[in-house]
Amino acid sequence: MDRRAQAPAPPPPACTQCARLNAAQRAADARGDHSRGVDYRVLLRRHQDEAHGGER
């Protein structure tokens, strides 16, 4: 069973913080650093909850 966290939804188009965190998560996953990718997914979801009222 694949236990990796699911990637969050794409960022809202106008949010640079969402875009930055999403790009960092994709880059980490692309280089095989899945632990760091999960860290960025957590940070992105936390940011979305705080800045966008939970928008995902």
Beta strands, then each sheet from edge to edge (+ up, - down):
end
